């Protein structure tokens, strides 16, 4: 799934997030960079944020729908604690 500048693969240009969902994806990506891919705390955070977005009447329907998709994907995925190797 692609949305904005941070949701989905290919965020190498590091452009600013376009909305609340894109900010959540950015926070998730940066969390993975800090804690390692599959870090449960990162996945739990995006689950909480996307659940809030889905319920918010201020969020456009198209964004709520995409937030629900992101939430479903991370709900179904098992978080795996792959620790980041210190440099």
Beta strands, then each sheet from edge to edge (+ up, - down):
end
